[in-house]
Amino acid sequence: MTGRLVLIGLTILLALSQYQLWFGTGSISELQRLTDELEKQETENQRLSSRNDELVSEVNALKTDPEAIEELLRSRFGYIKEGETFIRLLPKGEPSRD
């Protein structure tokens, strides 16, 4: 009788530990989900780090190179020099907004 109670108790403990392993806090599925989330975050961090490096390079160029300032004004803001003529070419089939 005592041996049977011990066996039942051990079986219950085993079942509870297996439940915790597969479905509870810190389970295998939660570990996999967190691992996937970590990989996605690391990829995003790498992308943002690269973007930050590009921005730092651009800022340094703007601080030291007058031609970089001119290029920025031309590309982003459409500035033209005095005496230049601005010509905009539209792809075929694209209606003008004017």
N, C-alpha and C positions, 0 to 999 in steps of 0.2 A: 504494500500500500504506500509506504513512504517513498519507495523507489519510483512508483508510478507518479506521485505528486511532483517529485523532483524532475522527472522526465517531462511532465506537462508544463511545469514552471520554465524549464529550459527551452522548450518549444515556443512558449509564449514570448520569452526574451529574444529568441532568435527571430521570430516573426516581427517583433517590434523593431529590432535593429535593422532588419532588412527593409521594413517600411521606411525607416529614417534614411537609409542609404539610397533608396530609389525615389522617394516622394517627399521627404521632409526637407528642412532647412539644411543647406550644404549637400544636397543630393547630387547624384551624377548628372541629372538633367539640368539642374541649376548651374552646376559647374560648366557644362557645355555651353549653356546660354551666356554665361558671363565671359567665357573664353571667346565666343563669337563677337560679343559686344566689345571686348577689349581689342580684338583684331580690327574691327571697324573704326574704333576710336583712334588706334595707332595709325591707321591709314589716313584718317582725317587730319590728325596732328601733323603727319608728314607733309600732306598737301598744304596745310596752312603754314608750316615752317618754310616750305619752298616759296610760297607767296610772300611771306615776310622777308625772305632773303632778296627777292626781286624788288620789293618796295624799298628796302635799305639801299640797294644798288642804285635805284632810281633817285632817291633822295640825295645820296652822295654825288651822283652825276649832276643833279640840279644845283647843288651847292658849289660845284667846282667848274662846271663846263657851260659856258653861255650857249653853245650850240644845242645842248640838251634842253635848255629852257625854250629855245626857239622851236625845237622839234615837238616838245610837249604842247606848246601853244598851237602849232599847226595841226597836229594830229587830233588833239582832244577838243580844241576850241575853234578850229577852222580859221585861225588868223592867217592873213596874207600880208606880205610886205608891200610897202608903198611902190606903186609902179607895176605890180604883178596883176595878172588877170586870173580870176578863179573860174575854172571850168569843171562842171560836174557831169560825169557820164553815167547815165542810168542804163541798167540792163534792159534788153529788149522785152517789151511787154509790160514793164513796170510803169504805171502812170505817174506823172509828176504830181507833186503836192501843191504846186503853185496855182 
